[in-house]
Amino acid sequence: MLMAHSAVLGKLVAEYETLAALHAEEGGAEVRQRLEDLAYSLCTATGTGDVDSALVAARHRLPGARVEDDSVLSA
């Protein structure tokens, strides 16, 4: 499976987390659509089926990720 470059993943994660922190899901249609688009892009780029799993997978691919820290991943 192709994986997105870590720079791309970093930008997607940062923008998704920013919009989520601002509660974009309660905002206007355009902002909600951007949040949904980011979630879809993260899932596609990481080969996962939900945004929470995508965020975990993306963070593990970012520079500085601690490979041994897999406490939120199932065995």
PQR file of N, CA, C, O and H, with PARSE charges and radii, in Angstrom:
ATOM      1  N   MET A   1       0.843  -1.183   0.000 -0.4000 1.5000
ATOM      2  CA  MET A   1       0.000   0.000   0.000 -0.0000 2.0000
ATOM      3  C   MET A   1       0.885   1.242   0.000  0.5500 1.7000
ATOM      4  O   MET A   1       1.894   1.296   0.703 -0.5500 1.4000
ATOM      5  N   LEU A   2       0.505   2.219  -0.781 -0.4000 1.5000
ATOM      6  CA  LEU A   2       1.221   3.488  -0.793 -0.0000 2.0000
ATOM      7  C   LEU A   2       0.872   4.277   0.460  0.5500 1.7000
ATOM      8  O   LEU A   2      -0.279   4.301   0.896 -0.5500 1.4000
ATOM      9  H   LEU A   2      -0.314   2.175  -1.352  0.4000 1.0000
ATOM     10  N   MET A   3       1.875   4.917   1.026 -0.4000 1.5000
ATOM     11  CA  MET A   3       1.654   5.753   2.204 -0.0000 2.0000
ATOM     12  C   MET A   3       2.037   7.186   1.854  0.5500 1.7000
ATOM     13  O   MET A   3       3.000   7.420   1.125 -0.5500 1.4000
ATOM     14  H   MET A   3       2.810   4.898   0.672  0.4000 1.0000
ATOM     15  N   ALA A   4       1.295   8.116   2.368 -0.4000 1.5000
ATOM     16  CA  ALA A   4       1.590   9.527   2.137 -0.0000 2.0000
ATOM     17  C   ALA A   4       2.905   9.902   2.818  0.5500 1.7000
ATOM     18  O   ALA A   4       3.281   9.314   3.832 -0.5500 1.4000
ATOM     19  H   ALA A   4       0.512   7.926   2.961  0.4000 1.0000
ATOM     20  N   HIS A   5       3.584  10.870   2.259 -0.4000 1.5000
ATOM     21  CA  HIS A   5       4.820  11.378   2.837 -0.0000 2.0000
ATOM     22  C   HIS A   5       4.523  11.973   4.207  0.5500 1.7000
ATOM     23  O   HIS A   5       3.440  12.513   4.435 -0.5500 1.4000
ATOM     24  H   HIS A   5       3.278  11.348   1.435  0.4000 1.0000
ATOM     25  N   SER A   6       5.473  11.874   5.103 -0.4000 1.5000
ATOM     26  CA  SER A   6       5.254  12.357   6.475 -0.0000 2.0000
ATOM     27  C   SER A   6       4.937  13.854   6.518  0.5500 1.7000
ATOM     28  O   SER A   6       4.211  14.299   7.407 -0.5500 1.4000
ATOM     29  H   SER A   6       6.352  11.436   4.918  0.4000 1.0000
ATOM     30  N   ALA A   7       5.467  14.632   5.578 -0.4000 1.5000
ATOM     31  CA  ALA A   7       5.154  16.066   5.551 -0.0000 2.0000
ATOM     32  C   ALA A   7       3.682  16.287   5.241  0.5500 1.7000
ATOM     33  O   ALA A   7       3.043  17.163   5.824 -0.5500 1.4000
ATOM     34  H   ALA A   7       6.057  14.270   4.856  0.4000 1.0000
ATOM     35  N   VAL A   8       3.146  15.493   4.323 -0.4000 1.5000
ATOM     36  CA  VAL A   8       1.719  15.589   3.967 -0.0000 2.0000
ATOM     37  C   VAL A   8       0.869  15.166   5.162  0.5500 1.7000
ATOM     38  O   VAL A   8      -0.102  15.836   5.515 -0.5500 1.4000
ATOM     39  H   VAL A   8       3.665  14.782   3.849  0.4000 1.0000
ATOM     40  N   LEU A   9       1.243  14.052   5.777 -0.4000 1.5000
ATOM     41  CA  LEU A   9       0.500  13.577   6.947 -0.0000 2.0000
ATOM     42  C   LEU A   9       0.511  14.612   8.061  0.5500 1.7000
ATOM     43  O   LEU A   9      -0.508  14.851   8.709 -0.5500 1.4000
ATOM     44  H   LEU A   9       2.032  13.508   5.490  0.4000 1.0000
ATOM     45  N   GLY A  10       1.660  15.217   8.277 -0.4000 1.5000
ATOM     46  CA  GLY A  10       1.772  16.235   9.328 -0.0000 2.0000
ATOM     47  C   GLY A  10       0.826  17.399   9.102  0.5500 1.7000
ATOM     48  O   GLY A  10       0.189  17.883  10.038 -0.5500 1.4000
ATOM     49  H   GLY A  10       2.487  15.022   7.751  0.4000 1.0000
ATOM     50  N   LYS A  11       0.735  17.850   7.855 -0.4000 1.5000
ATOM     51  CA  LYS A  11      -0.173  18.962   7.527 -0.0000 2.0000
ATOM     52  C   LYS A  11      -1.632  18.557   7.708  0.5500 1.7000
ATOM     53  O   LYS A  11      -2.435  19.333   8.228 -0.5500 1.4000
ATOM     54  H   LYS A  11       1.253  17.457   7.094  0.4000 1.0000
ATOM     55  N   LEU A  12      -1.975  17.347   7.280 -0.4000 1.5000
ATOM     56  CA  LEU A  12      -3.350  16.870   7.434 -0.0000 2.0000
ATOM     57  C   LEU A  12      -3.731  16.759   8.912  0.5500 1.7000
ATOM     58  O   LEU A  12      -4.809  17.190   9.321 -0.5500 1.4000
ATOM     59  H   LEU A  12      -1.324  16.717   6.857  0.4000 1.0000
ATOM     60  N   VAL A  13      -2.834  16.179   9.700 -0.4000 1.5000
ATOM     61  CA  VAL A  13      -3.095  16.021  11.135 -0.0000 2.0000
ATOM     62  C   VAL A  13      -3.242  17.380  11.797  0.5500 1.7000
ATOM     63  O   VAL A  13      -4.171  17.598  12.576 -0.5500 1.4000
ATOM     64  H   VAL A  13      -1.958  15.829   9.368  0.4000 1.0000
ATOM     65  N   ALA A  14      -2.334  18.293  11.494 -0.4000 1.5000
ATOM     66  CA  ALA A  14      -2.382  19.619  12.115 -0.0000 2.0000
ATOM     67  C   ALA A  14      -3.675  20.352  11.786  0.5500 1.7000
ATOM     68  O   ALA A  14      -4.302  20.937  12.669 -0.5500 1.4000
ATOM     69  H   ALA A  14      -1.580  18.116  10.861  0.4000 1.0000
ATOM     70  N   GLU A  15      -4.074  20.323  10.520 -0.4000 1.5000
ATOM     71  CA  GLU A  15      -5.304  21.024  10.140 -0.0000 2.0000
ATOM     72  C   GLU A  15      -6.533  20.353  10.745  0.5500 1.7000
ATOM     73  O   GLU A  15      -7.447  21.034  11.211 -0.5500 1.4000
ATOM     74  H   GLU A  15      -3.565  19.847   9.802  0.4000 1.0000
ATOM     75  N   TYR A  16      -6.558  19.019  10.739 -0.4000 1.5000
ATOM     76  CA  TYR A  16      -7.700  18.313  11.330 -0.0000 2.0000
ATOM     77  C   TYR A  16      -7.807  18.630  12.819  0.5500 1.7000
ATOM     78  O   TYR A  16      -8.891  18.942  13.311 -0.5500 1.4000
ATOM     79  H   TYR A  16      -5.815  18.466  10.360  0.4000 1.0000
ATOM     80  N   GLU A  17      -6.693  18.551  13.534 -0.4000 1.5000
ATOM     81  CA  GLU A  17      -6.710  18.813  14.976 -0.0000 2.0000
ATOM     82  C   GLU A  17      -7.111  20.257  15.283  0.5500 1.7000
ATOM     83  O   GLU A  17      -7.806  20.515  16.266 -0.5500 1.4000
ATOM     84  H   GLU A  17      -5.812  18.298  13.135  0.4000 1.0000
ATOM     85  N   THR A  18      -6.676  21.192  14.446 -0.4000 1.5000
ATOM     86  CA  THR A  18      -7.052  22.599  14.641 -0.0000 2.0000
ATOM     87  C   THR A  18      -8.555  22.782  14.483  0.5500 1.7000
ATOM     88  O   THR A  18      -9.203  23.403  15.326 -0.5500 1.4000
ATOM     89  H   THR A  18      -6.111  20.983  13.648  0.4000 1.0000
ATOM     90  N   LEU A  19      -9.106  22.242  13.405 -0.4000 1.5000
ATOM     91  CA  LEU A  19     -10.549  22.378  13.187 -0.0000 2.0000
ATOM     92  C   LEU A  19     -11.345  21.634  14.259  0.5500 1.7000
ATOM     93  O   LEU A  19     -12.384  22.119  14.707 -0.5500 1.4000
ATOM     94  H   LEU A  19      -8.580  21.738  12.720  0.4000 1.0000
ATOM     95  N   ALA A  20     -10.867  20.472  14.667 -0.4000 1.5000
ATOM     96  CA  ALA A  20     -11.569  19.719  15.710 -0.0000 2.0000
ATOM     97  C   ALA A  20     -11.541  20.482  17.030  0.5500 1.7000
ATOM     98  O   ALA A  20     -12.537  20.508  17.754 -0.5500 1.4000
ATOM     99  H   ALA A  20     -10.023  20.079  14.303  0.4000 1.0000
ATOM    100  N   ALA A  21     -10.411  21.100  17.344 -0.4000 1.5000
ATOM    101  CA  ALA A  21     -10.293  21.865  18.588 -0.0000 2.0000
ATOM    102  C   ALA A  21     -11.214  23.083  18.580  0.5500 1.7000
ATOM    103  O   ALA A  21     -11.678  23.530  19.629 -0.5500 1.4000
ATOM    104  H   ALA A  21      -9.603  21.079  16.756  0.4000 1.0000
ATOM    105  N   LEU A  22     -11.469  23.608  17.397 -0.4000 1.5000
ATOM    106  CA  LEU A  22     -12.362  24.767  17.263 -0.0000 2.0000
ATOM    107  C   LEU A  22     -13.820  24.350  17.104  0.5500 1.7000
ATOM    108  O   LEU A  22     -14.691  25.182  16.850 -0.5500 1.4000
ATOM    109  H   LEU A  22     -11.091  23.245  16.545  0.4000 1.0000
ATOM    110  N   HIS A  23     -14.077  23.051  17.257 -0.4000 1.5000
ATOM    111  CA  HIS A  23     -15.425  22.491  17.138 -0.0000 2.0000
ATOM    112  C   HIS A  23     -16.049  22.846  15.791  0.5500 1.7000
ATOM    113  O   HIS A  23     -17.187  23.310  15.716 -0.5500 1.4000
ATOM    114  H   HIS A  23     -13.370  22.375  17.463  0.4000 1.0000
ATOM    115  N   ALA A  24     -15.277  22.615  14.733 -0.4000 1.5000
ATOM    116  CA  ALA A  24     -15.728  22.929  13.376 -0.0000 2.0000
ATOM    117  C   ALA A  24     -16.986  22.161  12.992  0.5500 1.7000
ATOM    118  O   ALA A  24     -17.760  22.612  12.147 -0.5500 1.4000
ATOM    119  H   ALA A  24     -14.353  22.238  14.794  0.4000 1.0000
ATOM    120  N   GLU A  25     -17.191  20.989  13.618 -0.4000 1.5000
ATOM    121  CA  GLU A  25     -18.381  20.205  13.281 -0.0000 2.0000
ATOM    122  C   GLU A  25     -19.666  20.949  13.635  0.5500 1.7000
ATOM    123  O   GLU A  25     -20.745  20.591  13.163 -0.5500 1.4000
ATOM    124  H   GLU A  25     -16.562  20.622  14.304  0.4000 1.0000
ATOM    125  N   GLU A  26     -19.548  21.975  14.460 -0.4000 1.5000
ATOM    126  CA  GLU A  26     -20.705  22.787  14.821 -0.0000 2.0000
ATOM    127  C   GLU A  26     -20.765  24.082  14.009  0.5500 1.7000
ATOM    128  O   GLU A  26     -21.662  24.901  14.209 -0.5500 1.4000
ATOM    129  H   GLU A  26     -18.671  22.266  14.844  0.4000 1.0000
ATOM    130  N   GLY A  27     -19.815  24.265  13.098 -0.4000 1.5000
ATOM    131  CA  GLY A  27     -19.730  25.484  12.306 -0.0000 2.0000
ATOM    132  C   GLY A  27     -20.553  25.418  11.042  0.5500 1.7000
ATOM    133  O   GLY A  27     -21.466  24.603  10.910 -0.5500 1.4000
ATOM    134  H   GLY A  27     -19.086  23.599  12.935  0.4000 1.0000
ATOM    135  N   GLY A  28     -20.211  26.294  10.115 -0.4000 1.5000
ATOM    136  CA  GLY A  28     -20.923  26.368   8.844 -0.0000 2.0000
ATOM    137  C   GLY A  28     -20.656  25.160   7.964  0.5500 1.7000
ATOM    138  O   GLY A  28     -19.766  24.354   8.236 -0.5500 1.4000
ATOM    139  H   GLY A  28     -19.470  26.956  10.223  0.4000 1.0000
ATOM    140  N   ALA A  29     -21.437  25.052   6.915 -0.4000 1.5000
ATOM    141  CA  ALA A  29     -21.365  23.904   6.013 -0.0000 2.0000
ATOM    142  C   ALA A  29     -19.985  23.761   5.379  0.5500 1.7000
ATOM    143  O   ALA A  29     -19.484  22.646   5.234 -0.5500 1.4000
ATOM    144  H   ALA A  29     -22.160  25.707   6.694  0.4000 1.0000
ATOM    145  N   GLU A  30     -19.372  24.869   5.003 -0.4000 1.5000
ATOM    146  CA  GLU A  30     -18.064  24.831   4.344 -0.0000 2.0000
ATOM    147  C   GLU A  30     -16.989  24.292   5.297  0.5500 1.7000
ATOM    148  O   GLU A  30     -16.138  23.501   4.892 -0.5500 1.4000
ATOM    149  H   GLU A  30     -19.779  25.774   5.121  0.4000 1.0000
ATOM    150  N   VAL A  31     -17.030  24.715   6.535 -0.4000 1.5000
ATOM    151  CA  VAL A  31     -16.041  24.265   7.525 -0.0000 2.0000
ATOM    152  C   VAL A  31     -16.272  22.800   7.877  0.5500 1.7000
ATOM    153  O   VAL A  31     -15.317  22.034   8.000 -0.5500 1.4000
ATOM    154  H   VAL A  31     -17.721  25.358   6.864  0.4000 1.0000
ATOM    155  N   ARG A  32     -17.521  22.410   8.038 -0.4000 1.5000
ATOM    156  CA  ARG A  32     -17.830  20.999   8.314 -0.0000 2.0000
ATOM    157  C   ARG A  32     -17.361  20.108   7.169  0.5500 1.7000
ATOM    158  O   ARG A  32     -16.828  19.022   7.395 -0.5500 1.4000
ATOM    159  H   ARG A  32     -18.297  23.033   7.938  0.4000 1.0000
ATOM    160  N   GLN A  33     -17.564  20.577   5.937 -0.4000 1.5000
ATOM    161  CA  GLN A  33     -17.129  19.809   4.774 -0.0000 2.0000
ATOM    162  C   GLN A  33     -15.612  19.669   4.754  0.5500 1.7000
ATOM    163  O   GLN A  33     -15.093  18.608   4.407 -0.5500 1.4000
ATOM    164  H   GLN A  33     -17.997  21.460   5.753  0.4000 1.0000
ATOM    165  N   ARG A  34     -14.893  20.734   5.123 -0.4000 1.5000
ATOM    166  CA  ARG A  34     -13.425  20.653   5.162 -0.0000 2.0000
ATOM    167  C   ARG A  34     -12.979  19.631   6.201  0.5500 1.7000
ATOM    168  O   ARG A  34     -12.041  18.873   5.954 -0.5500 1.4000
ATOM    169  H   ARG A  34     -15.315  21.596   5.405  0.4000 1.0000
ATOM    170  N   LEU A  35     -13.636  19.597   7.361 -0.4000 1.5000
ATOM    171  CA  LEU A  35     -13.299  18.621   8.402 -0.0000 2.0000
ATOM    172  C   LEU A  35     -13.548  17.199   7.891  0.5500 1.7000
ATOM    173  O   LEU A  35     -12.733  16.305   8.121 -0.5500 1.4000
ATOM    174  H   LEU A  35     -14.398  20.213   7.562  0.4000 1.0000
ATOM    175  N   GLU A  36     -14.662  16.992   7.206 -0.4000 1.5000
ATOM    176  CA  GLU A  36     -14.961  15.677   6.638 -0.0000 2.0000
ATOM    177  C   GLU A  36     -13.946  15.295   5.563  0.5500 1.7000
ATOM    178  O   GLU A  36     -13.525  14.140   5.484 -0.5500 1.4000
ATOM    179  H   GLU A  36     -15.323  17.719   7.019  0.4000 1.0000
ATOM    180  N   ASP A  37     -13.555  16.263   4.738 -0.4000 1.5000
ATOM    181  CA  ASP A  37     -12.555  16.008   3.699 -0.0000 2.0000
ATOM    182  C   ASP A  37     -11.212  15.624   4.309  0.5500 1.7000
ATOM    183  O   ASP A  37     -10.537  14.720   3.817 -0.5500 1.4000
ATOM    184  H   ASP A  37     -13.898  17.200   4.802  0.4000 1.0000
ATOM    185  N   LEU A  38     -10.828  16.307   5.372 -0.4000 1.5000
ATOM    186  CA  LEU A  38      -9.577  15.984   6.048 -0.0000 2.0000
ATOM    187  C   LEU A  38      -9.629  14.587   6.655  0.5500 1.7000
ATOM    188  O   LEU A  38      -8.663  13.830   6.559 -0.5500 1.4000
ATOM    189  H   LEU A  38     -11.376  17.042   5.771  0.4000 1.0000
ATOM    190  N   ALA A  39     -10.747  14.247   7.277 -0.4000 1.5000
ATOM    191  CA  ALA A  39     -10.897  12.914   7.864 -0.0000 2.0000
ATOM    192  C   ALA A  39     -10.786  11.853   6.773  0.5500 1.7000
ATOM    193  O   ALA A  39     -10.103  10.846   6.958 -0.5500 1.4000
ATOM    194  H   ALA A  39     -11.532  14.862   7.355  0.4000 1.0000
ATOM    195  N   TYR A  40     -11.444  12.067   5.649 -0.4000 1.5000
ATOM    196  CA  TYR A  40     -11.374  11.126   4.528 -0.0000 2.0000
ATOM    197  C   TYR A  40      -9.942  11.002   4.010  0.5500 1.7000
ATOM    198  O   TYR A  40      -9.458   9.897   3.768 -0.5500 1.4000
ATOM    199  H   TYR A  40     -11.999  12.885   5.499  0.4000 1.0000
ATOM    200  N   SER A  41      -9.274  12.131   3.843 -0.4000 1.5000
ATOM    201  CA  SER A  41      -7.894  12.121   3.344 -0.0000 2.0000
ATOM    202  C   SER A  41      -6.967  11.380   4.297  0.5500 1.7000
ATOM    203  O   SER A  41      -6.098  10.625   3.860 -0.5500 1.4000
ATOM    204  H   SER A  41      -9.667  13.029   4.039  0.4000 1.0000
ATOM    205  N   LEU A  42      -7.147  11.592   5.588 -0.4000 1.5000
ATOM    206  CA  LEU A  42      -6.324  10.885   6.572 -0.0000 2.0000
ATOM    207  C   LEU A  42      -6.572   9.382   6.507  0.5500 1.7000
ATOM    208  O   LEU A  42      -5.626   8.595   6.552 -0.5500 1.4000
ATOM    209  H   LEU A  42      -7.852  12.205   5.943  0.4000 1.0000
ATOM    210  N   CYS A  43      -7.824   8.983   6.403 -0.4000 1.5000
ATOM    211  CA  CYS A  43      -8.150   7.554   6.313 -0.0000 2.0000
ATOM    212  C   CYS A  43      -7.558   6.944   5.053  0.5500 1.7000
ATOM    213  O   CYS A  43      -7.001   5.848   5.091 -0.5500 1.4000
ATOM    214  H   CYS A  43      -8.592   9.622   6.366  0.4000 1.0000
ATOM    215  N   THR A  44      -7.676   7.647   3.948 -0.4000 1.5000
ATOM    216  CA  THR A  44      -7.139   7.153   2.681 -0.0000 2.0000
ATOM    217  C   THR A  44      -5.617   7.060   2.729  0.5500 1.7000
ATOM    218  O   THR A  44      -5.037   6.071   2.281 -0.5500 1.4000
ATOM    219  H   THR A  44      -8.129   8.538   3.917  0.4000 1.0000
ATOM    220  N   ALA A  45      -4.981   8.078   3.267 -0.4000 1.5000
ATOM    221  CA  ALA A  45      -3.519   8.129   3.300 -0.0000 2.0000
ATOM    222  C   ALA A  45      -2.911   7.099   4.240  0.5500 1.7000
ATOM    223  O   ALA A  45      -1.755   6.712   4.069 -0.5500 1.4000
ATOM    224  H   ALA A  45      -5.452   8.882   3.631  0.4000 1.0000
ATOM    225  N   THR A  46      -3.672   6.652   5.227 -0.4000 1.5000
ATOM    226  CA  THR A  46      -3.139   5.705   6.211 -0.0000 2.0000
ATOM    227  C   THR A  46      -3.722   4.305   6.067  0.5500 1.7000
ATOM    228  O   THR A  46      -3.284   3.381   6.752 -0.5500 1.4000
ATOM    229  H   THR A  46      -4.612   6.966   5.366  0.4000 1.0000
ATOM    230  N   GLY A  47      -4.704   4.137   5.183 -0.4000 1.5000
ATOM    231  CA  GLY A  47      -5.306   2.830   4.976 -0.0000 2.0000
ATOM    232  C   GLY A  47      -6.170   2.381   6.139  0.5500 1.7000
ATOM    233  O   GLY A  47      -6.264   1.188   6.428 -0.5500 1.4000
ATOM    234  H   GLY A  47      -5.060   4.887   4.627  0.4000 1.0000
ATOM    235  N   THR A  48      -6.798   3.329   6.801 -0.4000 1.5000
ATOM    236  CA  THR A  48      -7.647   3.012   7.943 -0.0000 2.0000
ATOM    237  C   THR A  48      -9.102   3.333   7.622  0.5500 1.7000
ATOM    238  O   THR A  48      -9.407   3.953   6.603 -0.5500 1.4000
ATOM    239  H   THR A  48      -6.722   4.298   6.567  0.4000 1.0000
ATOM    240  N   GLY A  49      -9.995   2.900   8.511 -0.4000 1.5000
ATOM    241  CA  GLY A  49     -11.414   3.067   8.249 -0.0000 2.0000
ATOM    242  C   GLY A  49     -12.108   4.132   9.069  0.5500 1.7000
ATOM    243  O   GLY A  49     -13.275   4.439   8.825 -0.5500 1.4000
ATOM    244  H   GLY A  49      -9.748   2.397   9.339  0.4000 1.0000
ATOM    245  N   ASP A  50     -11.409   4.703  10.040 -0.4000 1.5000
ATOM    246  CA  ASP A  50     -12.015   5.781  10.834 -0.0000 2.0000
ATOM    247  C   ASP A  50     -10.936   6.790  11.201  0.5500 1.7000
ATOM    248  O   ASP A  50      -9.746   6.477  11.223 -0.5500 1.4000
ATOM    249  H   ASP A  50     -10.461   4.454  10.239  0.4000 1.0000
ATOM    250  N   VAL A  51     -11.380   7.995  11.485 -0.4000 1.5000
ATOM    251  CA  VAL A  51     -10.432   9.086  11.675 -0.0000 2.0000
ATOM    252  C   VAL A  51      -9.565   8.896  12.921  0.5500 1.7000
ATOM    253  O   VAL A  51      -8.405   9.309  12.915 -0.5500 1.4000
ATOM    254  H   VAL A  51     -12.347   8.249  11.468  0.4000 1.0000
ATOM    255  N   ASP A  52     -10.082   8.293  13.973 -0.4000 1.5000
ATOM    256  CA  ASP A  52      -9.259   8.082  15.165 -0.0000 2.0000
ATOM    257  C   ASP A  52      -8.088   7.152  14.865  0.5500 1.7000
ATOM    258  O   ASP A  52      -6.958   7.418  15.274 -0.5500 1.4000
ATOM    259  H   ASP A  52     -11.024   7.958  13.977  0.4000 1.0000
ATOM    260  N   SER A  53      -8.355   6.077  14.158 -0.4000 1.5000
ATOM    261  CA  SER A  53      -7.285   5.154  13.763 -0.0000 2.0000
ATOM    262  C   SER A  53      -6.315   5.842  12.801  0.5500 1.7000
ATOM    263  O   SER A  53      -5.103   5.635  12.874 -0.5500 1.4000
ATOM    264  H   SER A  53      -9.273   5.861  13.825  0.4000 1.0000
ATOM    265  N   ALA A  54      -6.853   6.650  11.913 -0.4000 1.5000
ATOM    266  CA  ALA A  54      -6.012   7.370  10.956 -0.0000 2.0000
ATOM    267  C   ALA A  54      -5.068   8.326  11.669  0.5500 1.7000
ATOM    268  O   ALA A  54      -3.899   8.435  11.299 -0.5500 1.4000
ATOM    269  H   ALA A  54      -7.837   6.818  11.853  0.4000 1.0000
ATOM    270  N   LEU A  55      -5.564   9.016  12.684 -0.4000 1.5000
ATOM    271  CA  LEU A  55      -4.706   9.934  13.426 -0.0000 2.0000
ATOM    272  C   LEU A  55      -3.587   9.194  14.140  0.5500 1.7000
ATOM    273  O   LEU A  55      -2.446   9.656  14.146 -0.5500 1.4000
ATOM    274  H   LEU A  55      -6.513   8.928  12.984  0.4000 1.0000
ATOM    275  N   VAL A  56      -3.895   8.055  14.739 -0.4000 1.5000
ATOM    276  CA  VAL A  56      -2.864   7.255  15.414 -0.0000 2.0000
ATOM    277  C   VAL A  56      -1.825   6.795  14.402  0.5500 1.7000
ATOM    278  O   VAL A  56      -0.623   6.928  14.631 -0.5500 1.4000
ATOM    279  H   VAL A  56      -4.822   7.679  14.734  0.4000 1.0000
ATOM    280  N   ALA A  57      -2.298   6.250  13.274 -0.4000 1.5000
ATOM    281  CA  ALA A  57      -1.379   5.753  12.246 -0.0000 2.0000
ATOM    282  C   ALA A  57      -0.515   6.878  11.687  0.5500 1.7000
ATOM    283  O   ALA A  57       0.686   6.700  11.482 -0.5500 1.4000
ATOM    284  H   ALA A  57      -3.274   6.142  13.088  0.4000 1.0000
ATOM    285  N   ALA A  58      -1.121   8.025  11.442 -0.4000 1.5000
ATOM    286  CA  ALA A  58      -0.370   9.161  10.903 -0.0000 2.0000
ATOM    287  C   ALA A  58       0.681   9.642  11.895  0.5500 1.7000
ATOM    288  O   ALA A  58       1.818   9.917  11.510 -0.5500 1.4000
ATOM    289  H   ALA A  58      -2.096   8.169  11.609  0.4000 1.0000
ATOM    290  N   ARG A  59       0.315   9.743  13.151 -0.4000 1.5000
ATOM    291  CA  ARG A  59       1.271  10.206  14.169 -0.0000 2.0000
ATOM    292  C   ARG A  59       2.467   9.272  14.273  0.5500 1.7000
ATOM    293  O   ARG A  59       3.580   9.722  14.544 -0.5500 1.4000
ATOM    294  H   ARG A  59      -0.608   9.520  13.464  0.4000 1.0000
ATOM    295  N   HIS A  60       2.254   7.987  14.064 -0.4000 1.5000
ATOM    296  CA  HIS A  60       3.357   7.021  14.122 -0.0000 2.0000
ATOM    297  C   HIS A  60       4.311   7.182  12.945  0.5500 1.7000
ATOM    298  O   HIS A  60       5.451   6.724  13.010 -0.5500 1.4000
ATOM    299  H   HIS A  60       1.349   7.622  13.844  0.4000 1.0000
ATOM    300  N   ARG A  61       3.863   7.821  11.879 -0.4000 1.5000
ATOM    301  CA  ARG A  61       4.717   8.036  10.712 -0.0000 2.0000
ATOM    302  C   ARG A  61       5.401   9.394  10.723  0.5500 1.7000
ATOM    303  O   ARG A  61       6.242   9.668   9.866 -0.5500 1.4000
ATOM    304  H   ARG A  61       2.937   8.193  11.827  0.4000 1.0000
ATOM    305  N   LEU A  62       5.056  10.243  11.676 -0.4000 1.5000
ATOM    306  CA  LEU A  62       5.648  11.575  11.719 -0.0000 2.0000
ATOM    307  C   LEU A  62       7.047  11.529  12.314  0.5500 1.7000
ATOM    308  O   LEU A  62       7.340  10.672  13.148 -0.5500 1.4000
ATOM    309  H   LEU A  62       4.373  10.021  12.372  0.4000 1.0000
ATOM    310  N   PRO A  63       7.915  12.446  11.890 -0.5600 1.5000
ATOM    311  CA  PRO A  63       9.254  12.500  12.468  0.2800 2.0000
ATOM    312  C   PRO A  63       9.177  12.682  13.982  0.5500 1.7000
ATOM    313  O   PRO A  63       8.385  13.478  14.486 -0.5500 1.4000
ATOM    314  N   GLY A  64      10.002  11.939  14.686 -0.4000 1.5000
ATOM    315  CA  GLY A  64      10.028  12.034  16.140 -0.0000 2.0000
ATOM    316  C   GLY A  64       9.072  11.101  16.835  0.5500 1.7000
ATOM    317  O   GLY A  64       9.029  11.062  18.064 -0.5500 1.4000
ATOM    318  H   GLY A  64      10.645  11.293  14.276  0.4000 1.0000
ATOM    319  N   ALA A  65       8.297  10.341  16.066 -0.4000 1.5000
ATOM    320  CA  ALA A  65       7.369   9.381  16.683 -0.0000 2.0000
ATOM    321  C   ALA A  65       8.171   8.309  17.393  0.5500 1.7000
ATOM    322  O   ALA A  65       9.192   7.841  16.889 -0.5500 1.4000
ATOM    323  H   ALA A  65       8.332  10.373  15.067  0.4000 1.0000
ATOM    324  N   ARG A  66       7.706   7.931  18.555 -0.4000 1.5000
ATOM    325  CA  ARG A  66       8.373   6.871  19.310 -0.0000 2.0000
ATOM    326  C   ARG A  66       7.761   5.547  18.898  0.5500 1.7000
ATOM    327  O   ARG A  66       6.607   5.255  19.211 -0.5500 1.4000
ATOM    328  H   ARG A  66       6.877   8.311  18.965  0.4000 1.0000
ATOM    329  N   VAL A  67       8.538   4.762  18.202 -0.4000 1.5000
ATOM    330  CA  VAL A  67       8.060   3.496  17.658 -0.0000 2.0000
ATOM    331  C   VAL A  67       7.583   2.564  18.766  0.5500 1.7000
ATOM    332  O   VAL A  67       6.623   1.819  18.571 -0.5500 1.4000
ATOM    333  H   VAL A  67       9.476   4.999  17.948  0.4000 1.0000
ATOM    334  N   GLU A  68       8.229   2.594  19.911 -0.4000 1.5000
ATOM    335  CA  GLU A  68       7.868   1.675  20.992 -0.0000 2.0000
ATOM    336  C   GLU A  68       6.582   2.088  21.698  0.5500 1.7000
ATOM    337  O   GLU A  68       6.054   1.308  22.492 -0.5500 1.4000
ATOM    338  H   GLU A  68       9.009   3.199  20.070  0.4000 1.0000
ATOM    339  N   ASP A  69       6.066   3.265  21.444 -0.4000 1.5000
ATOM    340  CA  ASP A  69       4.841   3.719  22.110 -0.0000 2.0000
ATOM    341  C   ASP A  69       3.636   3.321  21.265  0.5500 1.7000
ATOM    342  O   ASP A  69       3.191   4.091  20.414 -0.5500 1.4000
ATOM    343  H   ASP A  69       6.494   3.898  20.800  0.4000 1.0000
ATOM    344  N   ASP A  70       3.111   2.133  21.496 -0.4000 1.5000
ATOM    345  CA  ASP A  70       1.948   1.672  20.757 -0.0000 2.0000
ATOM    346  C   ASP A  70       0.797   1.371  21.696  0.5500 1.7000
ATOM    347  O   ASP A  70      -0.005   0.474  21.435 -0.5500 1.4000
ATOM    348  H   ASP A  70       3.472   1.507  22.187  0.4000 1.0000
ATOM    349  N   SER A  71       0.713   2.113  22.782 -0.4000 1.5000
ATOM    350  CA  SER A  71      -0.266   1.834  23.820 -0.0000 2.0000
ATOM    351  C   SER A  71      -1.697   1.948  23.339  0.5500 1.7000
ATOM    352  O   SER A  71      -2.586   1.347  23.942 -0.5500 1.4000
ATOM    353  H   SER A  71       1.365   2.841  22.994  0.4000 1.0000
ATOM    354  N   VAL A  72      -1.955   2.689  22.283 -0.4000 1.5000
ATOM    355  CA  VAL A  72      -3.335   2.844  21.812 -0.0000 2.0000
ATOM    356  C   VAL A  72      -3.635   1.917  20.640  0.5500 1.7000
ATOM    357  O   VAL A  72      -4.757   1.907  20.134 -0.5500 1.4000
ATOM    358  H   VAL A  72      -1.233   3.178  21.792  0.4000 1.0000
ATOM    359  N   LEU A  73      -2.655   1.146  20.205 -0.4000 1.5000
ATOM    360  CA  LEU A  73      -2.882   0.216  19.114 -0.0000 2.0000
ATOM    361  C   LEU A  73      -3.175  -1.166  19.666  0.5500 1.7000
ATOM    362  O   LEU A  73      -2.556  -1.594  20.640 -0.5500 1.4000
ATOM    363  H   LEU A  73      -1.743   1.155  20.616  0.4000 1.0000
ATOM    364  N   SER A  74      -4.117  -1.863  19.049 -0.4000 1.5000
ATOM    365  CA  SER A  74      -4.413  -3.221  19.500 -0.0000 2.0000
ATOM    366  C   SER A  74      -3.369  -4.179  18.946  0.5500 1.7000
ATOM    367  O   SER A  74      -2.736  -3.916  17.923 -0.5500 1.4000
ATOM    368  H   SER A  74      -4.620  -1.515  18.258  0.4000 1.0000
ATOM    369  N   ALA A  75      -3.206  -5.281  19.637 -0.4000 1.5000
ATOM    370  CA  ALA A  75      -2.175  -6.260  19.224 -0.0000 2.0000
ATOM    371  C   ALA A  75      -2.601  -7.055  18.025  0.5500 1.7000
ATOM    372  O   ALA A  75      -1.854  -7.913  17.556 -0.5500 1.4000
ATOM    373  H   ALA A  75      -3.720  -5.495  20.468  0.4000 1.0000
TER
END
